[in-house]
């Protein structure tokens, strides 16, 4: 039934989105060229999720905040806090680099060095920038498919204290407290949050599993900085996350209940930054020192495994503002990652400490010709201590055709270095070569200065070569596959009346290996439709609908491919300002109690409800 109604839902939303136009405020982004620029000057495809949207949706973590982003799909191995893999434009999850204030979140000792969105709290987020397409020319390895940059709040004005609490289904409770503000040029923001839930079975209850698998996480975040005289400034950021999860067993048998399988994870992300402006800020130098650590412990009745990894990086970026229409960015970057692991069971398996380092030089020019043609072009050279060097490049122009229409395009190349596990584990190989990608997109946007509708459409195509995969014949990692992804991203927004608006995103994706085998967990059709109303000045109500089409997956127990059925989720959230400093919130998720799986064999939440309160002073 969902398939039959999809076309009608999409057609109705699109006709609404093209009936008139919506006024859009100018949004400044930093991810697309590593210097702040208005989004209307960017040729690449980028989506900005502000904190207000995250709050209105009631998102529990970053993965839920990404639901409406075109070209983006997230699949979790169970409920909140479980491994959450993000797929941009049909690419593998390890082909996306995830940053928090510029600090890389990707785990160096992960099998493919992918980032896990689980555990990334949203309480202190100012905005999330999702940049799609190959971005290695600016960000080096791992940015083959795009970049997700999470930017936390910066303090300003008088001291502001905030506390909030929420509770609901599955005995879920969240508490948060923060203080932020500024004194002269000094700004500060400190945030602490805690989440606890008894959860539901990680192994799907539909398969007869009944044990609840709990999750708990504590997050502490700090961002502060100050000016140094008239031409320099410093800033420091740190975030620590401590998580504990109950798991279910998988192994060589069907995923099922386990009362002893657990995971403990501790993550630390830090960065120090110094900026210096010379010649009336014509030349801006920025030096950044970053460090991240990941500690993971897996425990069961018969085994214990630990994985410890660190990543250190230094970046010296120079922005030379030649004119109002011309900025040149030149930089040097170096990164070192280390990892080791130990597994204790019937036998002892040790992965001794190994490391890898990369040195890179990058440059980009951002330009504009009048108010008509804008864009950027850049290139990067990286030298990896194992496989050698790689050159990547990108160009992203945008052309304004009149007051309301903008045509944009981009083409870029990317690469991904083999992970430490793929190189040095007993299944690894030092003969591995980097994965490579090339991709382009082109589309147009309709964003009038005045009017109730905005809309846009983008076609994308990406080719991936020398993909690293596990070969069961030789029981080792090899470069064995090529893949392509093709698709269309559509968005539209309609301000029906002043107090009511509707927005839509739709993505069609074809993702397959060169022999025609579809890539797992990538839906061809994905629709997100939001209805936002404000019947009273103090009351906001949002109805969010997400449709995800059929996806292929794999049943490793039966050693055969399977198909995950499509599903339709409807969530309702509301916020009511009782007073200027107090807000009540509530939401109902999976309103119609849809039964579905995001990953084969893993459970998902049914009909659930939550209520909370936020107080500021």
N, C-alpha and C positions, 0 to 999 in steps of 0.2 A: 504493500500500500504506500509506503514511503516513496518508493521509486516513481509511482504513478503521480504523486502529488508534487514531487520535486520541481518539475518543469513549471507547474502552475504557480508555486511559491516564488520561484526565481523570476518568472516573467512578470508577475505582479509587482515585485519589489523593484525590478529594473525599470518598468514603466513609470513608477513613482519617482525613481531617482533621475529620470530624464525629463520630467514634466516642468521643472523650474530649477533654480540654483540657490546654493547656500553660501552665505558670507563666511569666509574662513580667515581666522587670525594668522598673521605671519608667525611661523614656527622656526626657531633657530635650532639647528642640529650640529653635532660635532663629529659624528661617526663617519659621515660620507667622505670627508677629506681631512679629518683630524684637526681642522680649524673651524670655529663657529661660523656657520653660514645659514642664511634664510633657506628654508626648504624649497622655495620657488626657484632657487638658482641651481638646484641639484639635478643632475641628469640620471643618477642611479635611483632605483626603487627603494624607498625608505618609508617606514611607518613609525610614528611617534605615539606612544601610549602615555598620557599624562597621569599623574597621581589621582586626579579627580575621577578619571575613568576606572582606575583600579579600585578605588573606594566604592564607587557607585555599583560596580559589578559584585563587590564582596569577595574578590579573589583571595584565596588562602595562600597561594604561592605564585611564583613567576609563571609556571606552566599554565595556570588558569587565566592569568592576565593576557596570555598570547592568543586566546581563542578566536578573536576577531581579526587577526592580522592576515592579510592575503598571502597565499603561498606558504602558510605555516601550519604544521600539524604536530601535535605532541601526543605521545603514547606512553602510558605509565604501567609498570609492572605491579598493579594493585592500587591501593588508595593513596591518600596524602602521605608524602614523605618517602614513597617508594621511587625507584629509578625512573626518571622521566626523560625520555629521549625526544629531541626536537628534530623535525625534518623540514628543511627549507627547500621549497621547489623540488621536492622529490629526492633530494640528495641524502646521503647517509648522515646520521646524527654526528659522527666524528668529523664531518666536513664543515661544521659551524663552530666558530670561535665565540665563546661567551665571556664577557668582561663585566666586572663590577668596578665602576669608576676607573676603567682602564686596566685593572688587574685581571689577568687571565684566570678563568675558573676551571678550564679543562684539566683533568687529572692526568699527569704524566705517566702514571702506572696503570691507567685504564687500558683494557685490551686494545682499543683503537684510539685512545687518548680523547675520548668524547667528553663533553661537559654534561653533568647531571644536574638538571634544574631543580630536583628535589632538595629541600632544605634552604632554598633561596627565598627568604622572607620578603614580604611586600610592605611591611609597616613603615619603613623609612625611605621608600622609593619616591624620587621626584618625577622621574620619567623613564621609559624604556624605549630605546631606539633599535629598530629591527631593519638592518641593511641587507638587501638581497642581491645575489650575484657574486661572482668571484671577486675577492678583495685582498688577495695576497700581495698586490703591489703596494699596499699600505700596511698590512698586518702580518705578512709573512705566512708561515705554515699554519694549517688548520682552517684558514679562511677561504676554502675552495668554493663554498656555497653561500657564505654570508657571515654577518657579524651581528650579535645581539649584545648591546651595550646597556647595562643597568646603571643608572646614575642616581645616587642617593641624595637626600635633601641637604641643603646648605642653610645654615642658620642666618637669620637677618632680623633686624629690628629689636624691639624690647624682648627680654627673656620670656619664653613661652613654654609652659609646662603642659603636658598632655598625658592622660591615662585612658585606657580603654580596656574593655573586657567583653568576651563573647562566649556563648555556650550553645550547645545544640546536640544533634543526633550523634550516635555512636559515642556518647559521653565525651564529646569534644569541647575543649576549653582553650581559649586564647587570651592572653593578657599582654599588655604593652604599656610602656612608660617612656617618655622622651622629654628632653629639655633642649631648647635651641634658642639662638639669638645672636646678637652682635654687639660689640662694644668698641666704638671707633672703627678701626680697620680689622679688628679681630672678629672672626665668625666661628661659631661652634654649633655642633649638633650631636647629641648623644642619644642613643635609642637602645632599649632593652626589650626583648619580647620572649614569650614562652608559649608553646603549644603542647597540648596533651590530648590524645584520643585513644579510646579502646579499640577503635577501628572495626573492620570486618575481616573476613578471611581473605588473605592474599590469594590463596588458591580458590577459584570461583566456587561459591556456594551451590551453583547449579550442578556441580559435579559431586555434590555430597559432602563438601567440607563445611564444618560448622565452627571451628575454633576462631575466635577474634584475634587479630594480630594488631597489637598496639604500636603507637609511635609517639615519641616525645622529642622536642627540640628547643634549645635555648639559643638566642642570637643576641650578640652585643656589638654595636656599631658606633664608630666615632669618626667624625669629619670636622677638621678645624684648620684654620689658616689665618694669615694676616699679611698686610703690606709691609715691605721693608723700604722705608723711604718713599720716594716718588716714582721709582722705576723698577721695583722688584717686589716679589711676593713669594710666600711659601705656603704649602698646604700639606696636610697629612691625613691619611685615611687608614682605618683598620676595622676589620669585621671578623668576628669569631663565631663559629657555629658548632654546637655540640648536639649530636643526634643519637637516638637509640631506637631501633626498630625490631619488631618481631617479624620473622620470615617464615615461609613454608618451604618444604624440601622439594627439590627438583631432581637433580642427579639423573640417573638412567631410567627412573620410573616416572610415572605420571605425577605431575605437580599435585601435592596433597598436604594435608595438615601436618604440622610439626610443632611440638610444644617446646623445643629446645633450640631451634635455629634462630639466631639473633645477629644483628649488625650494629656496631657502634662506629660512628664516624665523627671526626673532628677536623674542621677546616678553618684555616686562617688566611686572610687576604690583607696585605698591607701595601701601602705606597707612600713615598715622600716625593714632593715635587717642588722645584724652585724655578720661578720664571723671572727673566730679566729683559727689560725693554731698553733698547739702545736707539740713539738718533731719533728722539721723540716717538719711540715705539715703532719706528719703521722696521726695525729688526728685533723680533721677539725670540729669545732663546728659552727653551724649557728643558730641564733635565729631570727625568723621572727614574726613581729607583723602586722596583717592585719586588715583592716576595710573597709566595703562596706555599702553604703546606697542606697535605692531605694525609690523614691517618684513618685507615679502615680496619676493623677487626670483625671477623666472622667466626661464630662459635656454634657448635652443636655438641651432642653427646659424644661423638666419636672424633671430632676434629676441631682444630683452631687455626685460622689463617690471619696473618697480618700483612697489610700493604702500607708502606710509608713512602711518600714522594714529596719532593720540594721543587719549586721553580723560582729562579731568580732572574731578573732582567733589568737592564739599564737602557734608557732611550734618551738621546740628545736630539731634540727637534728644533729647527730654525725656520721661522716664518718671516719671510721678507716681503713687506707690503710695498711693492713697487709703485702702485697707484691704487685709487679706489676700485679699479677694474682688473687689477692684476696682482696676485699673491703667489709667491714661489715658496714651497715647503721642501726643505732638505733635512735629512736626518740619518743618524747612525744608531743601530740597535744591536744589542747582544743579549743572548738568553742561554741559561744553563738549567737543565732539569736533571734530577737524580731520583732514583727509586730502588727500593729493595723490598723483599717479601719473604715470609716464612710460613710454611704450612706444616702442622703437626697432626698426625693421624696414625694410621697403621704403619706409615713410613714418614720420614721427614723429607720435605722438599723445600730447598732454600733457593731463593733468587737473590744472589749477592748484589751488593750495591753497584749500580751501573749509572752512567751519566751520558749526556749528549749535550752538545753546545752548537749554537747557531750564531753567526755574525751577519748582519745585514746593513745595506745602504739603500736608502729610498729617496725619491724626489717626486714632487707633484706640482703642477701649475694649475691654479684656479683662475679663470678668466671670465670676463664679460665684455661684450661688444654692444654698447648702448644698453637698452632695456630689452633687446630682442634675443641675442644669443649669449648663453652662459654655459659653463661647464668646467671640466677638469680633465687633465691627462697626466699620467704618472707611470713610473716604473720602479722596480726594486730588484736588487741582487742579493741573494742569500747564499751563504756558504755553511754547509752542515758538515760536522767533523767525521761523519760516516760515509755518506754517499756523494759528497762534493757540492757543487754550486748549482743554482737555479735562478733564472731571470723570469720575472713576471711583469705584466704591464696592464694598464686599463685606460680607457677613454670614455667619458660620459658627458655628452653635450645635451643641451636643452634649448629649444627654440620657442619663443612666445609668438603666437599667431593671433594678434589682436589682444583685446583686454582680458578675455576669458579663457582662451585655449592655449595650452602649452603642449608641445611635442617633445618627448624625451627619449633617450636611447643610451645604451652603454654596451661596451664589449670589454671583456677582461679575461685574464688567464690566472690560474691558481695552482698551488701544489700543496702536498701534505707529506711531511717527513714520516717515516715509519716510527711507531711508538717504541718505547724502551722494551715493552713486553714482546712486541713483534720482532725486535732485533736480538734480545739477549735471553729470553726464556728458553726452556728446553724445546719449545716449539718454534723458536725464532730462527732468523737467518740474517747474517750480515750481508748477504747478496741482494737484499731487498732494495728496490729503487723507489723513489718518491711517487706517490700518486699525482696525477695531473688533471687539470680541468681547463676548459675554455667555455665561455658562455656569453650570450648577448640577450638583450631585451629591448623592446621598443613599444611605445604606447603614447597615449595622449591623456591630458587632464582637462576637465572643464571646471574652473573655479572662478565664477564671476565675483566682482567686488560687492555686488548687491544681488539678492535673489535667494529663493529658498532651496535650490538644488545644487549639489556638486557631484561629479561623477568622473570615473576614469577607467581605462582598460589598458592592460599591458600583456604582450606576448613574450614568453621567455623560452630559451632553448639552451641546454647545457650538455656538453660531452665530457665524460670522465674516462680516463685511460689508466692502465696499469694499477687497477684497484687491488688492494691487498686483501686476501681472504685466506681462510684456513682450508688447507687441502687434506681431506681425510685419507687420500691414498698414501701420501708421504708423511702425514701427521706433522705438518709444518706450515708456516705462513709463506705464501708465494704471491707474486704479482700475477693474477690469473684472469681478471675480468675487465671488460669495458662496459660502460653504461651510458644511456642517454636519458635526459628528462626534457619534456616539452609541455607547455601548458599556457593557460590564460588566467590572468588575475583581473577581477572586476570589483570595483567598489562604487557605492553611491550613497548619498545622504539627502534627505528631504526634510526641511523644516516645515511641517504641515501647518502649524500655527505657532505662535510664540511659545506656548507651553507644551508643545508636542513635536517630537521629531522621530524619524526612522532612519536607520543606516543598514547597509548591506555590504557584505564581502562574499565573493564567490571565487573559488579556484578550481580549475580543471587541470589535472596533472596526469601525464603519461610518463611512467618511470619504469624502465626495463633494461636488462642486460642486452648485450649485442646479439644474443641468440633468441631474443624475444621473451625471455623469462621475466615476469613482472617482479619488481623489487618489493619486498615485504613491507606491509604496514603503511603503504602510501595510498590513500584513497584517491580515486579519479575525481570524485566530486566532493567538495566541501563548501558548505554555506553557513554563514553566520548572519542572523537578522536580529537587530535590536530595536525595540520600541521604547523610547524614553519620554516620560510625561512628568509635568510639574503642575498638578491640579491646584496646589497652593504654593505660595512663595517659599514656605518652609518644608514642603513635602515633595519628595522625588520618588518616582516609581519607574522601574525598568523591567521589561520582559525580554529575555535573551533566548533566542532559539538557535541551536547548532545542529546541522545535519552533516553526517559523515557517511559517505558511500561505502560499498563493499571494498574490502582490502584482502590481499593475499597474506598468508602467514605460513608458518611451518610447524608441524607436529613432530618434534624430534623423537618422541617415544615410538610413534608409528613409522617414523622416517618417511613422511609424505607431506606434500603441501595441503593446506586447508584454506578455506575462505571464511573471513570474519564478516558477519552480516552487517548491513548498514544500520544506523540508529539515528534517532531524533531526540535531542534533549531540550527541555524547556525549563529555564530558571527564572525566578521572579525575585527581585530585590527591591528594597525600599529604604529610604533614609528620611528621618523627620527631625528637624531642628526644633527642639523644645524651647531652647533659649539660644542666645548668641554663643554661649560657651558649652552647650550640651546638645548632643545628637544621638538619637536612637536609631538603630538599624535592625533590619530583619531580612531574611531571604529564605526561599524554598528552592531546593535544587532537585533536578530530575522530577519535575512536577508530576509526570505521568508514569513514574516508576518503570522506566525503560530498562529492559534486561539486555546487556551488551557486554562486549569485551573489547578493550583497546589493544591487548596483547593476548595471543591464544593461551587459554588456561587460567588467566589472571582475573580476579574479581574487580568489580566496580561498585560504586555507591548507588543505592536505590533512592527512593523518595526520602528526603531529609530536610530538616529545617534548623535555622540558627537565628539567634537574637543577640544584640549587643548594645553597648552604650559607650560613647566617647565624651570625655570632659576635658576642657582646656581652661587654663587660668594663668 
